[in-house]
Amino acid sequence: MALFRKGPVGKPGEWYYCVKHHKVEEGPECRAADRLGPYATPAEAGRALETAQERNAQWQNDPRWQDDAPGDSA
């Protein structure tokens, strides 16, 4: 009995975006470090980079996460 599985593990119906190959995949096919997801649909996975950019912008503009607020001393 093998203790470790070789290759990516996923479920059918889970969609990922591979940042290495720039493609949507079901399963997943590529290793975890190279993919974003899982997403519910191929369309959602296809816009994974846009979603990440939107979330990053929200985080960067969220006043709760601003470390360099006026009056702060380093």
Phi, psi and omega in degrees: 000127181280137178272332182238138178268144175263136177090168181292149179238133179198181182244144172301140182095350172265131184246142182229159172244123180270117181282343178281315183260354180055053180213157175273138180221149176256131173141282018266170176255323184261169183290158187301324181294343184253009184224158174244142179138185014275157176239159184282331183225160176298326179296317177297318179295325180295336178251028182300320180293321176297317179300317179296319178296318178297317180293321177297318179296318178298317181294317182294332182261003180279118183297339179290343184245018181270111179276339184255040180292150178305138179095347177284139176249141183265000000 
